[in-house]
Every structure is written in structure tokens, then in C-alpha cells.
Amino acid sequence: MPDTRAQHTAGPQHRTENTGEDPGPGGRPASPERLIYFSDAVVAIAITLLALELPVPTGEVHGNSGVLHFLREHLAEYTAFLVSFWAIAIHWMIHQRMFRYATGLSGGAIRWNLLWLLAIVVTPFTTKLLTSEADAYQVQFIVYAATQVLTCLFFRLAIADLRRSGLLSTYDAEAVSSTLSWLTAMMLAFLISIPVALVTHWASVCWALLPVIRIGLRNLRRPEGRWGYPRPKAGGGTARPATTAPQPSDDPNPQFQQGA
């Protein structure tokens, strides 16, 4: 009788049938480590490009008063740099927190992650556009905010594809749900600012509402739990899907039950 025990003790990272993921050597899903390292490098480059665009006093600026005057004149560029650095930093933290639960990679997740990286790399350009001297505030602002919305959306779709493929561990469902709520709150903050920019130049104030939006999302979560995960039990524990291998009595293969 063939030994089927290994088939049932393998975790979700070993299952490739009917999930659509890209199998690696031996038929196993590709490891997410290379994608994580590549994403980290691209994010680092994007942050570096942000810093390279910062205005620096030239030889025509003299004395302490001249430097201070120069810094005041370019305060908008420095503020935009801090906002973009903050946005990219949040995107990166959400990425590394979520991909620690990835047990493999699907083709769809890889494609959505590449689009996420594209939006990250475009951020230095949209930041410079936002602070340029062009007299088109609505266009400049909407391009910047829309880029951030798309960044959140692309990553949300990458995670959804991993979950649909069975490649997202739910061992710590509460942490996954909390991280995704930050992503959704960030997307809503930038999305809300777009129509506001059509009527006022103070639309960027909407971005400061991110913590408030997240609190609202937490209070509006569904009865069964946020994002479809179970709510914490009354005793303090969290109801999580089992991650251990099924017991022999649960196996539909009668040969496996007899062999056990």
C-alpha cells in the first residue's frame, strides 16, 4: 500500500492543485523570499530618489540668513518629501507584515506586487509634480493622491490572490486583519482627498484623518469579524483556523485510516 501520510501532513505551502499558483521545483509553490528581497530593494531605491530631489542651497546663497530664507522658500518641497517618505514607509511596513504569512506565491500575486512596485517607484515623480510651479493644483494633487490609492489597491489585490490560492496563513488572523485595516484606511484617506481637492487647496488635511478612519473601520467591522476572520473568543483567545495536519479520522482516504 503506498504511503500517503506525507500528503496529509504537508502544510498549505505544498498544495498546488486547483489554486493557480506558480509551482517551484518539485511542484511546490515558489518561495516568497525572492519577491520580498526584490521589493525591499525597489522601495529603498524609491526612498533614495525622493531624497535626491530635495532642494539644496547653491553658491548663490550666502550667509545664515540666506540659507534660512532658501529653506523657507522650499518648505513645500520638504513637507512633500516627509509625506511621501511616510507613505512609502507605511506601504513597506504593511508589505513585510503581510508577506510573513505568505506560504508561497501565485502568478496573480506576483503581477499585482509588480504593479505595487511600479506605483512605489512613480511616487518620487508625483511628489515632484505636486510641488512644481505649474499652475494646475487639481491635476497635480489628484495625480499624487490617485497614485497612493492605486498603490494600496494593487497590494490589496495581491493579498486577495494569495488568500484565494490558499497561500496566506491564517495562524494570526487578528494581526492580518489589523494590518489590512490600516491599508484600507490609508486608501480611503487619499481617495476622500481627491474630490475635496476640486473645491479647496486644503485637501491634504484629509490625509491626517487616517487614524480616525481606521478607528471607524474597526468599529464598523462585521459581526463575524473583520475581513471575514473570526472574532476573538470571550475568553481572550482568537478563533483561528487549524493549521495542523488533519487527523487520520478526518481523512477521506480509507487506506490512510487503516495505515494509521
C-alpha positions in Angstrom: 0.0 0.0 0.0 1.5 3.4 -0.9 2.3 5.7 2.0 0.0 8.7 1.8 0.8 10.1 5.2 3.2 12.8 3.7 0.4 14.1 1.5 -1.8 14.8 4.5 0.9 16.2 6.9 2.1 18.7 4.3 1.1 22.3 5.0 -0.7 24.6 2.6 2.6 25.5 1.1 2.8 22.1 -0.6 -0.6 22.1 -2.2 -0.7 23.2 -5.9 -3.7 21.6 -7.3 -6.6 23.9 -8.3 -5.0 27.0 -6.7 -3.4 28.7 -9.7 -0.1 29.4 -8.1 3.2 29.1 -9.9 4.9 25.8 -8.7 8.5 25.8 -7.9 11.0 22.9 -8.0 9.3 19.6 -7.1 5.8 21.0 -7.8 5.9 23.2 -4.7 4.7 26.9 -4.8 7.6 29.4 -5.3 9.1 30.8 -2.1 8.1 34.4 -1.4 11.6 35.3 -0.1 13.0 36.4 -3.5 9.9 38.6 -4.1 10.3 40.1 -0.6 14.0 40.9 -1.1 13.3 42.4 -4.6 10.5 44.5 -3.2 12.7 45.8 -0.3 15.4 46.9 -2.8 12.9 48.7 -5.0 11.4 50.5 -2.0 14.9 51.5 -0.9 15.6 53.0 -4.4 12.3 54.9 -4.3 13.1 56.5 -1.0 16.6 57.4 -2.2 15.1 59.1 -5.3 12.9 61.1 -3.0 15.9 62.4 -1.1 17.8 63.2 -4.3 15.0 65.6 -5.3 15.3 67.8 -2.2 16.4 71.4 -3.0 19.9 72.2 -1.7 21.3 75.8 -1.4 23.7 76.7 -4.2 26.7 79.0 -4.3 24.4 82.0 -4.9 23.0 81.7 -1.3 25.2 83.4 1.2 25.1 83.7 5.0 22.9 82.1 7.6 20.0 84.4 6.7 20.3 83.4 3.1 20.2 79.7 3.9 17.2 80.2 6.2 15.4 82.2 3.5 16.2 79.4 1.0 14.8 76.7 3.3 11.6 78.7 3.9 11.1 79.2 0.2 11.3 75.4 -0.4 9.3 74.4 2.7 6.6 72.9 0.5 9.2 70.5 -1.1 10.5 69.4 2.2 7.0 68.8 3.5 6.1 66.8 0.4 9.2 64.7 0.9 8.2 63.9 4.5 4.7 63.0 3.4 5.9 60.7 0.6 8.5 59.1 2.9 5.8 58.5 5.4 3.5 57.0 2.8 6.2 54.7 1.3 7.3 53.6 4.8 3.7 52.6 5.7 3.4 50.7 2.4 6.7 48.9 3.1 5.7 48.0 6.7 2.4 46.6 5.6 4.1 44.6 2.8 6.6 43.0 5.2 4.0 42.3 7.8 1.6 40.6 5.3 4.2 38.6 3.4 5.5 37.0 6.6 2.2 35.0 6.4 2.7 34.0 2.8 3.5 30.3 2.4 4.1 30.6 -1.4 3.5 32.8 -4.4 0.7 32.7 -7.0 1.1 34.2 -10.5 -1.6 36.8 -9.8 0.1 37.9 -6.6 3.4 38.4 -8.4 1.8 40.5 -11.1 -0.1 42.6 -8.6 3.1 43.0 -6.5 4.9 44.3 -9.6 2.2 46.9 -10.2 2.5 47.8 -6.5 6.2 48.4 -7.0 5.5 50.4 -10.1 3.3 52.8 -8.1 6.0 53.0 -5.4 8.7 53.9 -8.0 6.4 56.6 -9.5 5.9 58.3 -6.1 9.1 60.4 -6.4 7.8 61.7 -9.7 4.4 62.5 -8.4 5.9 64.2 -5.4 8.0 66.5 -7.6 4.9 67.1 -9.8 2.9 68.0 -6.7 5.4 70.7 -5.6 6.2 72.0 -9.1 5.5 75.6 -10.1 2.8 74.6 -12.6 -0.5 76.4 -12.1 -2.6 73.2 -12.1 -3.3 72.4 -8.4 -6.2 70.0 -9.0 -4.3 67.9 -11.6 -1.1 67.9 -9.6 -2.9 66.9 -6.4 -5.2 64.3 -7.9 -2.3 62.6 -9.7 -0.4 62.3 -6.4 -3.4 61.1 -4.4 -4.5 58.6 -7.1 -1.0 57.1 -7.2 -1.3 56.4 -3.5 -4.8 54.9 -3.9 -3.6 52.6 -6.7 -0.6 51.6 -4.5 -3.0 50.4 -1.8 -5.3 48.8 -4.2 -2.6 46.8 -6.0 -1.3 45.4 -2.7 -4.8 44.6 -1.5 -5.4 42.6 -4.7 -2.1 40.8 -4.3 -3.1 39.7 -0.8 -6.6 38.7 -2.1 -4.9 36.5 -4.7 -2.7 34.8 -2.1 -5.7 34.1 0.1 -7.8 32.8 -2.9 -4.9 30.5 -3.8 -4.7 29.1 -0.2 -1.2 30.6 0.2 -1.9 33.0 3.1 -1.5 31.5 6.5 -4.3 32.5 9.0 -2.3 31.5 12.1 -2.6 35.0 13.4 -5.8 36.2 11.8 -6.2 39.1 14.1 -2.8 40.6 13.1 -3.6 40.1 9.4 -7.0 41.8 9.8 -5.4 44.7 11.8 -2.8 45.2 9.1 -5.3 45.2 6.3 -7.4 47.7 8.1 -4.5 50.2 8.1 -4.2 49.6 4.4 -7.9 50.3 3.8 -7.8 53.4 6.0 -4.9 54.8 4.0 -6.6 54.1 0.7 -9.7 55.8 1.9 -7.9 58.9 3.3 -6.2 59.5 -0.1 -9.4 58.7 -2.0 -11.5 61.1 0.0 -9.0 63.9 -0.6 -9.4 63.7 -4.4 -12.9 65.2 -4.6 -12.0 67.6 -1.8 -9.2 68.9 -4.0 -11.7 70.1 -6.5 -13.1 72.7 -4.1 -10.2 73.7 -1.9 -6.4 73.7 -1.7 -6.6 72.2 1.8 -7.4 68.7 0.6 -4.2 67.3 2.1 -5.7 67.7 5.5 -7.7 64.6 4.7 -4.6 62.6 4.9 -4.3 63.4 8.6 -7.6 61.6 9.2 -6.0 58.2 8.6 -6.1 57.2 12.3 -9.7 58.4 12.6 -10.8 56.4 9.5 -9.1 53.3 10.9 -10.9 53.6 14.2 -14.2 53.9 12.3 -13.4 50.8 10.3 -12.6 48.9 13.4 -16.0 49.9 14.9 -17.8 49.0 11.8 -16.4 45.5 11.4 -18.8 42.7 10.7 -20.2 40.5 13.4 -18.2 37.5 12.3 -15.0 39.6 12.4 -13.0 41.9 10.3 -12.4 40.8 6.7 -14.2 37.5 7.2 -11.9 36.3 10.1 -13.5 35.0 13.3 -13.8 37.5 16.2 -11.8 36.9 19.3 -13.4 34.5 21.8 -14.8 35.7 25.0 -12.1 34.0 27.0 -9.4 36.2 25.3 -8.3 33.7 22.7 -8.7 34.1 19.0 -10.7 31.6 17.0 -8.2 30.7 14.2 -8.5 28.1 11.5 -6.5 25.0 12.3 -3.0 25.0 10.7 -2.0 21.5 11.8 -2.4 18.4 9.6 -5.8 16.7 9.7 -6.1 13.7 12.0 -6.4 10.2 10.4 -10.1 10.0 11.4 -10.8 13.1 9.3 -9.0 11.8 6.2 -11.4 10.7 3.4 -8.9 8.1 2.2 -9.8 4.8 3.9 -6.3 3.4 3.2 -4.7 6.1 5.2 -7.1 5.4 8.1 -6.2 1.8 8.0 -2.4 2.5 7.8 -2.6 4.9 10.7 
